[in-house]
Amino acid sequence: MGVQIYSKGAAREVTGSRHYLEVDGTKIQIDCGAFQGRRKEAEEKNRAIPGDMENVSAVVLTHAHFDHSGMLPLLSKGGYKGNIYATPASRDLASLIMMDSAKIQARDIEYLKKKAAKAGQQFDSEVLYEEKDVLEAVNQFVTVSYRRPIYVTPQIELTFYDAGHILGSSTAVLNISADGTSAEPMRIVYAGDLGRKDRVIIRDPDRVPDPDYLIMESTYGDRLHGNTTDAMEKLAEIVSSTAAKNGKIVIPAFAVERTQEIIYYLHLLTDQARIPEIPIFVDSPMATNATSIFRVHPECYDEATNEAFIQHHKNPFGFNNLRYTASVQESKEINDVRGPAIIISADGMCEAGRIRHHLVQHIGDPASTILVVGYMAKHTLGRRIVEGQKKVKIFNETFIRQARVEKIDAFSAHADYSEIRDYVTQLDLERLKKVFLVHGEDDAQTHLQKVLLNAGVKAVEIVDAGRVYKL
């Protein structure tokens, strides 16, 4: 039986997750995410994706984040007609994220074409994909609940386990057998993005069956997160001190999971009278729609959230001070709000969406605070802000940053290196032949490699893009 794996994305980098498993010439793909970072480089990498889809028999989606799901429509556009396997919640969220991306691309291209025409130039670039390509991809989804085995090829059995990362996120457990039976199969686990224990809303990561090989993310492979209690204290201090100066708290947050989590914590702080009652705006149509999807997937909730919804009928995603904005006009009206307010807006890395408009309004205001609550990839506007750069470009205009910048890592949905070590070392290390590290920057991966080897893992390899690893 010939088994091999390789990666064409998220290998020695954080975004663009795209991995492959081949068994006796039959190939499946795990994730098809968007590259994010330098615009030109990301565009080139994303446009090249359909060229790698030859002979793909099935696609497995671990979760809905844009850097894991965002380029699935390119497969459909390029002629892929097979199944895309995902959990029900991942299907719903991915559909929302992909459609939002198609709309943003169409608006951006239209704007650039008009700008070029005014300058007497020709603009030839086209969108990566259109809304019809998204609909085609969504029609190819086959939803599979957690812990329900299904054969995706005659030799490969897939089972999803809860990764505890975002709503519907999964770890893909793949049992491989030469004759299609389950007798002593080779077991490969793709961990996707691993979540953390004791976070609000969603459940803790599941313990998976012991694998022979583990493909593991390493985004926070050299960092430790603070605890939630300290994070709540810091969040309360930031909101209260900024409000006292009549400033705005601007929070770049991904529309899926992070926005809902921040709302949950702000709800708690308001109920406990630890922050003043000021307006809270969720200025992201996708976040508004994502929150609706959260409401219809209680199977993904942890016990406390389930109890709040089902037993007490309380909605942690809606309370008196909270306002969801949908239209562009409503978004613009936030600028007219006098006094303190909290503005939560996507994109989480400040590369697209309404957050850039709010940064233009407030980045030069010393009374305001930009609060970073998630990972910022290299070469993104969010990374430049969190690194403390004084001059940043937004919409090709230079702004002097005078707003306070704060960062809270404890709200991260990614496991840190201690949590990854605990997850790996609970497995049977005698059976585990090797851990492959993907989805991380060099320093994070090198550090995590040492941590896992020191914890007793036999072999840990950092995956190089395009290199084939025979198992």
C-alpha positions in Angstrom: 0.0 0.0 0.0 1.5 3.3 -1.1 0.6 6.3 1.1 2.0 9.8 0.8 1.2 13.3 2.0 2.2 16.7 0.8 1.1 20.4 1.2 0.7 23.2 -1.3 -0.3 25.8 1.2 0.2 26.6 4.9 3.6 25.0 4.8 6.1 27.3 6.5 3.4 29.9 6.4 0.1 30.5 8.2 -2.5 31.0 5.6 -3.7 29.2 2.4 -4.3 25.8 4.0 -4.2 23.1 1.3 -3.0 19.5 2.0 -3.1 16.2 0.1 -3.2 12.6 0.9 -2.6 9.9 -1.8 -3.3 6.2 -1.3 -2.3 3.9 -4.2 -2.7 6.8 -6.6 -6.1 8.0 -5.2 -5.9 11.6 -4.0 -8.0 13.5 -1.5 -7.5 17.2 -0.6 -7.9 18.6 2.9 -9.0 22.3 2.9 -8.7 24.8 0.1 -8.0 28.1 1.9 -7.1 31.6 0.7 -3.6 32.9 1.0 -3.5 36.3 2.9 -0.6 38.7 3.1 1.2 40.7 0.4 -1.5 41.4 -2.1 0.4 40.5 -5.3 1.8 37.3 -3.9 -1.5 36.2 -2.4 -3.3 36.9 -5.7 -0.7 34.8 -7.7 -0.9 31.9 -5.2 -4.7 31.9 -5.1 -5.0 32.0 -8.9 -2.7 29.0 -9.2 -4.9 26.7 -7.1 -7.0 25.0 -9.8 -3.8 23.7 -11.4 -3.3 21.3 -8.5 -6.7 19.7 -8.5 -5.9 17.0 -11.1 -7.2 13.5 -10.0 -8.6 14.8 -6.7 -11.3 12.2 -5.7 -12.7 14.0 -2.6 -12.3 17.2 -0.7 -12.4 17.4 3.1 -13.0 20.7 4.9 -11.9 20.9 8.5 -13.6 24.3 9.2 -15.0 27.4 7.6 -12.3 30.1 8.2 -11.4 31.9 5.0 -7.8 30.6 5.0 -9.2 27.0 5.0 -12.4 27.3 2.9 -12.1 30.5 0.9 -10.9 29.1 -2.4 -13.2 26.1 -2.7 -15.2 27.8 -5.4 -12.0 27.8 -7.6 -12.2 24.0 -7.5 -15.8 24.0 -8.8 -15.0 26.7 -11.3 -12.0 24.6 -12.5 -14.1 21.5 -13.1 -14.0 19.6 -9.8 -17.3 17.6 -9.6 -16.7 15.5 -6.5 -17.9 15.7 -2.9 -16.8 18.3 -0.3 -17.2 16.7 3.1 -17.8 19.0 6.1 -19.8 19.2 9.3 -23.3 20.9 9.0 -22.2 24.1 10.8 -19.0 24.3 8.6 -21.1 24.0 5.5 -23.3 26.9 6.6 -20.5 29.2 7.7 -18.3 28.4 4.7 -21.2 29.2 2.3 -21.6 32.6 4.0 -17.8 33.3 3.9 -17.4 32.3 0.3 -20.4 34.3 -0.9 -19.1 37.4 1.1 -15.8 37.0 -0.6 -17.4 36.8 -4.1 -19.3 40.0 -3.4 -16.2 41.8 -2.1 -14.1 40.7 -5.1 -16.8 42.0 -7.5 -17.0 45.4 -5.8 -13.2 45.7 -5.7 -12.8 44.8 -9.4 -15.5 47.3 -10.4 -13.8 50.0 -8.3 -10.4 49.3 -9.9 -11.9 49.3 -13.4 -13.5 52.7 -12.9 -10.4 54.1 -11.4 -8.3 52.8 -14.4 -10.8 54.2 -16.9 -10.6 57.6 -15.3 -6.9 57.5 -15.7 -7.3 56.4 -19.4 -5.8 53.0 -18.6 -7.1 49.4 -19.1 -7.6 47.1 -16.1 -7.7 43.5 -17.2 -7.8 41.5 -14.0 -10.9 39.5 -13.2 -12.4 38.1 -10.0 -11.1 34.8 -8.7 -14.6 33.5 -8.7 -18.2 34.7 -8.8 -21.4 34.0 -6.8 -22.4 31.3 -9.3 -19.2 29.4 -8.5 -19.9 29.6 -4.8 -23.4 28.1 -5.4 -21.8 25.3 -7.4 -19.4 24.6 -4.6 -22.1 24.7 -1.9 -24.1 22.1 -3.9 -21.2 19.7 -3.7 -21.1 19.7 0.1 -21.9 16.4 1.9 -22.5 17.1 5.6 -21.3 14.6 8.1 -21.9 15.0 11.9 -19.2 14.4 14.5 -18.2 10.8 15.1 -20.0 9.4 12.1 -17.6 7.4 9.9 -18.0 7.6 6.2 -15.9 6.2 3.3 -14.8 9.1 1.0 -12.9 6.6 -1.2 -13.0 2.8 -1.1 -9.8 2.8 0.9 -10.2 5.9 3.1 -12.7 6.2 5.9 -13.2 9.7 7.3 -14.5 10.6 10.8 -14.9 14.2 12.1 -14.1 15.0 15.7 -14.7 18.3 17.4 -11.6 20.5 17.2 -13.0 23.1 19.6 -11.7 26.0 17.3 -14.8 27.6 15.8 -18.4 26.5 15.3 -18.4 23.2 13.4 -14.6 22.9 13.3 -13.2 19.4 13.1 -10.2 17.2 13.3 -10.2 14.8 10.3 -9.4 11.2 11.3 -8.6 9.1 8.3 -8.4 5.3 8.5 -6.6 3.8 5.5 -6.8 0.2 4.5 -5.6 -1.7 1.5 -8.8 -3.6 0.9 -11.5 -1.2 2.2 -11.8 -3.0 5.5 -11.1 -1.6 8.9 -8.7 -4.4 10.0 -5.6 -2.6 11.4 -5.8 0.4 9.2 -3.1 3.1 9.0 -4.6 6.1 10.8 -3.7 9.7 9.8 -5.1 12.6 11.7 -5.3 16.1 10.2 -5.8 18.4 13.1 -7.0 21.4 11.1 -6.8 24.3 13.6 -6.8 23.2 17.2 -8.9 25.0 19.7 -8.6 25.4 23.5 -10.2 24.1 26.6 -12.6 26.1 28.7 -13.6 28.7 26.1 -17.1 30.1 25.9 -19.8 29.0 23.5 -18.2 25.9 21.9 -17.0 22.6 23.3 -13.5 21.6 24.2 -11.4 19.7 21.6 -12.2 16.0 21.4 -9.6 13.4 22.1 -9.1 11.6 18.8 -8.3 7.9 18.3 -4.6 7.2 18.5 -3.0 8.0 15.1 0.1 6.6 13.3 0.7 10.1 11.8 -0.5 13.5 13.0 -0.5 16.7 10.9 -0.6 19.5 13.3 -1.0 23.3 13.1 1.6 25.5 14.8 0.3 29.1 14.6 1.1 29.8 18.3 3.9 27.3 18.5 6.2 29.8 20.4 3.6 31.6 22.5 1.5 31.1 25.6 -1.9 32.7 26.0 -3.0 34.6 29.1 -5.9 33.2 31.1 -9.5 34.3 30.6 -9.8 36.0 34.0 -6.9 38.3 33.3 -8.2 38.9 29.8 -11.6 40.0 31.2 -9.9 42.3 33.6 -7.8 43.9 30.8 -10.9 44.1 28.5 -12.8 45.9 31.3 -9.9 48.3 31.9 -9.5 49.1 28.2 -13.2 49.8 27.8 -13.5 51.9 30.9 -10.4 54.0 30.5 -11.2 54.7 26.8 -14.8 55.5 27.6 -13.6 58.0 30.3 -11.8 59.9 27.5 -14.9 59.8 25.3 -12.9 57.6 22.8 -13.9 54.7 20.6 -12.7 51.1 21.1 -12.2 49.7 17.6 -11.9 45.9 17.5 -10.9 44.2 14.3 -12.5 40.7 14.6 -13.3 37.9 12.3 -17.0 37.6 11.6 -17.0 34.0 12.7 -16.4 33.0 16.3 -14.3 35.9 17.5 -17.1 38.4 17.1 -19.6 36.2 18.9 -17.1 35.5 21.7 -16.3 39.2 22.2 -20.0 40.0 22.3 -20.4 37.2 24.9 -17.7 38.7 27.2 -19.0 42.3 26.8 -22.4 41.0 27.8 -21.0 39.5 30.9 -19.0 42.6 31.8 -22.1 44.8 31.3 -24.3 42.5 33.4 -21.6 42.6 36.2 -21.5 46.5 35.9 -17.7 46.2 35.3 -17.9 48.4 32.2 -20.0 51.5 31.5 -23.2 51.1 29.4 -22.1 52.5 26.1 -23.2 51.6 22.6 -21.7 48.5 21.0 -21.8 48.2 17.2 -21.3 45.0 15.3 -20.6 46.6 11.9 -20.3 43.6 9.6 -23.1 42.1 7.6 -21.3 38.7 7.6 -21.0 38.8 11.4 -24.7 39.5 11.7 -25.5 36.5 9.4 -22.9 34.3 11.2 -24.5 35.0 14.5 -27.8 33.8 13.0 -26.0 30.6 12.0 -24.7 30.2 15.6 -28.3 30.3 16.8 -29.3 27.3 14.6 -26.4 25.0 15.6 -26.8 24.3 19.3 -25.2 20.9 18.7 -21.8 22.7 18.8 -22.4 24.6 22.1 -20.7 23.8 25.4 -22.9 23.0 28.3 -23.1 26.5 29.8 -24.1 28.1 26.5 -26.6 25.3 25.8 -28.1 25.9 29.2 -28.4 29.7 28.6 -30.2 29.2 25.3 -32.3 26.2 25.9 -33.1 26.3 29.7 -33.1 30.0 30.4 -33.9 31.3 26.8 -31.2 34.0 27.2 -29.5 35.2 24.0 -25.8 36.0 24.8 -25.5 37.4 21.3 -28.1 40.2 21.8 -28.6 42.7 24.6 -29.7 46.3 25.2 -26.5 48.1 24.2 -25.8 45.9 21.2 -26.6 47.0 17.7 -26.0 45.1 14.5 -25.6 47.2 11.4 -26.4 45.8 7.9 -26.4 48.6 5.4 -23.6 50.9 4.3 -25.7 53.9 5.5 -26.0 52.4 9.0 -22.2 51.9 9.0 -21.6 55.5 8.1 -23.9 56.7 10.8 -21.6 55.2 13.4 -19.3 58.1 12.6 -21.9 60.5 13.9 -22.1 58.8 17.3 -20.9 61.3 19.9 -19.2 60.0 23.1 -17.7 56.6 23.7 -18.6 53.4 21.8 -17.3 50.0 21.0 -17.1 49.1 17.3 -16.5 45.5 16.3 -15.9 45.0 12.6 -14.4 42.6 10.1 -11.9 41.8 8.5 -9.9 40.5 11.5 -6.5 41.2 9.8 -7.7 44.7 8.6 -7.1 43.7 5.0 -10.7 44.2 3.7 -14.2 45.1 4.8 -15.6 48.0 6.9 -12.9 47.8 9.6 -10.6 49.9 7.3 -13.1 52.7 7.3 -13.3 52.8 11.1 -9.5 52.8 11.3 -9.4 55.8 9.0 -11.8 57.6 11.4 -10.1 56.7 14.6 -6.4 55.7 14.1 -5.3 59.3 14.5 -7.4 59.9 17.7 -5.3 59.7 20.9 -8.5 59.2 22.9 -9.4 56.0 21.0 -8.1 52.4 21.3 -7.5 49.8 18.7 -7.9 46.4 20.4 -6.4 43.4 18.7 -7.9 40.1 19.8 -6.6 37.6 17.2 -3.7 36.6 15.1 -2.4 39.0 12.5 -0.5 37.4 9.5 2.7 38.9 8.2 2.4 41.8 5.8 -1.2 42.6 6.7 -2.4 46.0 7.9 -3.3 44.5 11.3 0.2 43.2 11.8 1.7 46.6 11.0 -0.6 48.2 13.6 0.0 45.7 16.3 3.8 46.0 15.8 3.5 49.6 16.6 4.2 51.2 13.3 3.4 55.0 13.5 2.7 55.4 9.8 0.3 53.1 8.1 -1.3 53.1 4.7 -5.1 52.6 4.4 -6.7 53.0 1.0 -3.3 54.1 -0.4 -3.3 57.1 2.0 -0.8 57.5 4.9 -2.1 57.9 8.4 -0.2 58.8 11.6 -1.3 56.4 14.3 -2.0 58.2 17.6 -4.6 55.8 18.9 -3.6 53.5 21.7 -3.0 49.9 20.6 -3.7 47.0 22.9 -3.6 43.2 22.4 -5.4 40.4 24.3 -4.1 37.0 23.3 -6.3 35.0 25.7 -9.3 35.3 23.3 -7.4 33.4 20.6 -9.2 30.4 19.2 -5.8 28.7 18.5 -4.1 26.5 21.1 -0.7 27.8 22.3 2.3 25.5 22.5 1.5 24.2 26.0 -2.0 23.3 24.9 -0.7 21.6 21.7 1.8 19.7 23.7 -0.9 18.5 26.1 -3.1 17.5 23.2 -0.4 15.5 21.5 1.0 13.8 24.6 -2.4 12.4 25.6 -2.1 10.2 22.5 -0.3 6.8 22.4 3.3 8.0 21.7 4.4 4.5 21.1 2.0 4.2 18.2 2.6 7.8 16.9 5.4 7.6 14.4 5.7 11.2 13.5 4.1 14.6 13.8 4.1 16.9 10.8 3.9 20.6 11.5 2.0 22.9 9.1 0.3 26.3 9.4 2.9 28.4 11.2 5.8 30.8 10.8 9.4 29.6 11.1 10.1 30.6 14.7 6.8 29.2 15.9 7.4 25.8 14.2 11.0 25.5 15.3 10.0 26.1 18.9 7.0 23.7 18.8 9.2 21.1 17.2 11.6 21.2 20.2 8.7 21.3 22.7 7.2 18.1 21.3 10.5 16.2 21.0 11.3 17.1 24.6 7.8 15.8 25.6 8.6 12.4 24.2 7.3 12.5 20.6 9.5 10.3 18.4 9.8 12.5 15.4 8.6 16.0 14.4 9.0 17.3 10.9 8.3 20.8 9.6 6.5 20.4 6.2 8.0 22.1 3.2 5.6 23.1 0.4 5.4 20.7 -2.4 7.7 18.0 -0.8 6.2 14.5 -0.9 6.4 12.5 2.4 6.0 8.7 2.0 4.4 7.1 5.0 
